[in-house]
Amino acid sequence: MENFSDVIVVGGGPCGSFSALNLSKKGFNVTVFEEHDEIGVPCHCAGHVSINGLKNLGLYPLPKGIVENTFVGAKFYSPNGTVFTVRLAKPITCVINRTLFDKYVAELAQKFGAHYSLGTRVKSPVFAGRLVKGVVIRRYDKSSEFFGRITLDAEGISAGLLKQVLLTPPKSDKIVKGAQVEVENVKDLETDIVEVILGRNYAPGFYAWLIPKNEMESKVGLATKTGNPRILLQRLISKHPAVSVKLRTAKIIRESYHPITLGGPIPKAYTNGFLAVGDAASQVKPTTGGGIILGLNCARIAADVAAEALDKNDFSAEFLGMYQRRFMKMFGFDMKIMLKIKETLDGFSDKKLDNIIGLCEKIRLNEVFKNLKEVDFQGRTLLKLAQNPKALTLLAFLFLNYLLGKP
Ligand SMILES: Cc1cc2nc3c(=O)[nH]c(=O)nc-3n(C[C@H](O)[C@H](O)[C@H](O)COP(=O)(O)OP(=O)(O)OC[C@H]3O[C@@H](n4cnc5c(N)ncnc54)[C@H](O)[C@@H]3O)c2cc1C
């Protein structure tokens, strides 16, 4: 293997591979380093994404087998078991098999010429003065240097490289611990909706989910700010009044544990010769923990900016700062709103969540969502929804509760 390419990509997850795909398409020479021997393995993600989000990225429809199911809505369980269901006219989200999805994006990148080096861990950056000009890699217990004109860091939440180039990693106090199992032999699933379970008993500081793959199989998971996610997940499966009934005879076929970053994008995702994308840059929705669509959008922007830098031969932080400005222009407003919603929800007691879900049901808020199309850019969606008097009632209620402080 030569030890130089125009672009180095650290991490063969969706964001790394999508950056690699976009840069290879433009004719640049790209090398992706992935520490695991197989792309997409191990998988730690539920893979619930918006169909529109994938379409806008040119990734939908996907090849057969990657989309496991599609959904027309969601059912919310409040802590005391009050249920609020939203059903739309047609599917707007889907669940993907993340292993197959990651492999697919990586294969596309390779088709356009990207080179993948699997089983290769990037250990540290190589500097020329203040410029990142390459990385130290470790493969088969051997370390060596590999050089590039620009490095894209898509290493996920671990952010080890990010710290070494002196960028601020995702805020640790905003990271929740995720746990998920895939189960078979599940009973009474409503296959066209996802279920969201709220409450401190099961998912303090976040929520739990049940995402059906088909009539018999489902992904069940949660993330939590405090406590042991494994124990909380066992409790959800065995004790939650609705979930435990469905999972009475279920058999766990896969389990995974991984953190989710909810603090919003890091303040600076670039430095000389270096851009960070995806979870490494905390480009994740603080409300839902969804990072695939935002991360892929940022990966595309990073590829555009990297291509311009390569054309102009300018890898200075001043020039690469355009990356942050572009992605903040795309979702900065939505991010502000999502962070506010998250902060507000975090302050609510279980009792207040019961009241809110009860109110949603009472005023039939589901009617407001009937024509909902956009779930990724939640600030804009909220502005649109707020034009409806029912949504306004709920917003006023939330605002009042927020003003009146924590219960
Ligand atoms: C439990 C859970 C459920 C989730 N559910 C959803 C969901 O339903 N929908 C959604 O949109 N998002 C979800 N997410 C978030 C989503 O998984 C991430 O936002 C997404 O995977 C980010 O992609 P990425 O490419 O930035 O990072 P990753 O997918 O983490 O990929 C990073 C890659 O880099 C590799 N790597 C790391 N360090 C190195 C190194 N030093 N050298 C070489 N390779 C390295 C890793 O092996 C990995 O392959 C969930 C996350 C969790 C934990």
The ligand as an SDF file (V2000), in Angstrom:
LIG
                    3D

 53 58  0  0  0  0  0  0  0  0999 V2000
  -28.1650    2.6820   20.9920 C   0  0  0  0  0  0  0  0  0  0  0  0
  -28.1100    3.6620   19.8460 C   0  0  0  0  0  0  0  0  0  0  0  0
  -29.2010    3.8120   18.9970 C   0  0  0  0  0  0  0  0  0  0  0  0
  -29.1580    4.7300   17.9510 C   0  0  0  0  0  0  0  0  0  0  0  0
  -30.2470    4.8370   17.1350 N   0  0  0  0  0  0  0  0  0  0  0  0
  -30.2320    5.7220   16.1160 C   0  0  0  0  0  0  0  0  0  0  0  0
  -31.3480    5.8200   15.2430 C   0  0  0  0  0  0  0  0  0  0  0  0
  -32.3330    5.1010   15.3840 O   0  0  0  0  0  0  0  0  0  0  0  0
  -31.2890    6.7330   14.2410 N   0  0  0  0  0  0  0  0  0  0  0  0
  -30.2070    7.5560   14.0600 C   0  0  0  0  0  0  0  0  0  0  0  0
  -30.2330    8.3990   13.1410 O   0  0  0  0  0  0  0  0  0  0  0  0
  -29.1300    7.4650   14.8720 N   0  0  0  0  0  0  0  0  0  0  0  0
  -29.1100    6.5720   15.8810 C   0  0  0  0  0  0  0  0  0  0  0  0
  -28.0160    6.4630   16.6950 N   0  0  0  0  0  0  0  0  0  0  0  0
  -26.8500    7.3350   16.4380 C   0  0  0  0  0  0  0  0  0  0  0  0
  -26.0340    6.7900   15.2540 C   0  0  0  0  0  0  0  0  0  0  0  0
  -25.6920    5.4630   15.5070 O   0  0  0  0  0  0  0  0  0  0  0  0
  -24.7700    7.6390   15.0550 C   0  0  0  0  0  0  0  0  0  0  0  0
  -25.1200    8.9980   15.0210 O   0  0  0  0  0  0  0  0  0  0  0  0
  -24.0510    7.2510   13.7610 C   0  0  0  0  0  0  0  0  0  0  0  0
  -23.6150    5.9310   13.8120 O   0  0  0  0  0  0  0  0  0  0  0  0
  -22.8620    8.1820   13.5240 C   0  0  0  0  0  0  0  0  0  0  0  0
  -22.1230    7.7310   12.4350 O   0  0  0  0  0  0  0  0  0  0  0  0
  -20.5370    8.0200   12.3580 P   0  0  0  0  0  0  0  0  0  0  0  0
  -20.0880    7.5450   11.0330 O   0  0  0  0  0  0  0  0  0  0  0  0
  -20.2760    9.4330   12.7500 O   0  0  0  0  0  0  0  0  0  0  0  0
  -19.9150    7.1500   13.5520 O   0  0  0  0  0  0  0  0  0  0  0  0
  -19.9040    5.5830   13.7780 P   0  0  0  0  0  0  0  0  0  0  0  0
  -21.0950    4.9520   13.1960 O   0  0  0  0  0  0  0  0  0  0  0  0
  -19.6780    5.4010   15.2440 O   0  0  0  0  0  0  0  0  0  0  0  0
  -18.6520    5.0870   12.9760 O   0  0  0  0  0  0  0  0  0  0  0  0
  -17.3390    5.3760   13.4090 C   0  0  0  0  0  0  0  0  0  0  0  0
  -16.4040    4.3420   12.8020 C   0  0  0  0  0  0  0  0  0  0  0  0
  -15.0620    4.7280   13.0680 O   0  0  0  0  0  0  0  0  0  0  0  0
  -14.3270    3.5830   13.4790 C   0  0  0  0  0  0  0  0  0  0  0  0
  -13.2050    4.0870   14.2940 N   0  0  0  0  0  0  0  0  0  0  0  0
  -13.2700    4.6990   15.5010 C   0  0  0  0  0  0  0  0  0  0  0  0
  -12.0600    5.0800   15.9070 N   0  0  0  0  0  0  0  0  0  0  0  0
  -11.1930    4.6910   14.9290 C   0  0  0  0  0  0  0  0  0  0  0  0
   -9.7770    4.8110   14.7600 C   0  0  0  0  0  0  0  0  0  0  0  0
   -9.0170    5.4260   15.6690 N   0  0  0  0  0  0  0  0  0  0  0  0
   -9.2070    4.2990   13.6550 N   0  0  0  0  0  0  0  0  0  0  0  0
   -9.9830    3.6800   12.7080 C   0  0  0  0  0  0  0  0  0  0  0  0
  -11.3050    3.5380   12.8150 N   0  0  0  0  0  0  0  0  0  0  0  0
  -11.9140    4.0510   13.9000 C   0  0  0  0  0  0  0  0  0  0  0  0
  -15.3230    2.7520   14.2550 C   0  0  0  0  0  0  0  0  0  0  0  0
  -14.9490    1.3960   14.3160 O   0  0  0  0  0  0  0  0  0  0  0  0
  -16.5940    2.9500   13.4270 C   0  0  0  0  0  0  0  0  0  0  0  0
  -16.7090    2.0080   12.4050 O   0  0  0  0  0  0  0  0  0  0  0  0
  -28.0040    5.5420   17.7460 C   0  0  0  0  0  0  0  0  0  0  0  0
  -26.8830    5.3760   18.5880 C   0  0  0  0  0  0  0  0  0  0  0  0
  -26.9260    4.4520   19.6170 C   0  0  0  0  0  0  0  0  0  0  0  0
  -25.7310    4.2880   20.4990 C   0  0  0  0  0  0  0  0  0  0  0  0
  1  2  1  0
  2  3  1  0
  2 52  2  0
  3  4  2  0
  4  5  1  0
  4 50  1  0
  5  6  2  0
  6  7  1  0
  6 13  1  0
  7  8  2  0
  7  9  1  0
  9 10  1  0
 10 11  2  0
 10 12  1  0
 12 13  2  0
 13 14  1  0
 14 15  1  0
 14 50  1  0
 15 16  1  0
 16 17  1  0
 16 18  1  0
 18 19  1  0
 18 20  1  0
 20 21  1  0
 20 22  1  0
 22 23  1  0
 23 24  1  0
 24 25  2  0
 24 26  1  0
 24 27  1  0
 27 28  1  0
 28 29  2  0
 28 30  1  0
 28 31  1  0
 31 32  1  0
 32 33  1  0
 33 34  1  0
 33 48  1  0
 34 35  1  0
 35 36  1  0
 35 46  1  0
 36 37  1  0
 36 45  1  0
 37 38  2  0
 38 39  1  0
 39 40  1  0
 39 45  2  0
 40 41  1  0
 40 42  2  0
 42 43  1  0
 43 44  2  0
 44 45  1  0
 46 47  1  0
 46 48  1  0
 48 49  1  0
 50 51  2  0
 51 52  1  0
 52 53  1  0
M  END
$$$$
